[in-house]
Amino acid sequence: TSAEEDWPGQSSAANLWENRSDTASALVELDSSYSPPVVLQMSINFNQQFTQLCSSYSNANLLHLGCGVGSLTFELCTAFELVVGIDSSEPNVRLARILQHHGEISYELADEGVLTEPRMAVVASNIDRSRAAFFHVD
């Protein structure tokens, strides 16, 4: 670590945190030229970058507040021994548990009005889903 860092990777974490507004602005300012797959890829890239940043803590456990349906939680399982996801939305936690158990879940993406497109959310095969736990809190 550099002399300015209190813990390994601190400057990388600070850089990621400082650039969060750029990512958020990019997502907010999306126009019709960005398709849902582009937005999804931006999210996946962030999850992978954040997980890589945390990779030096492989024997640690992590509490992930606001885990949603678990996309980042599962990705963090590659960097931590145990990742506990907490969310206030019971439907999100239920979906995260289904993804954990089955490794995939099908859903309908609203395309236009009542038109939908079938999709599949899949947890990557290199992720040990048993390292995740999901809980609902009020």
Protein Blocks (a to p, Z undefined) as FASTA:
>chain_A
ZZklmbghklmmmmmmmmmmmmmmmmmmpcfklcfklmmmmmmmmmmmmmmmmmmmmmbc
cddehklnolmmmmmmmmpmbdcdddfblklmmmmmmmmmnopacddddfbhjbccdddd
dddfkbcfklpccdddZZ
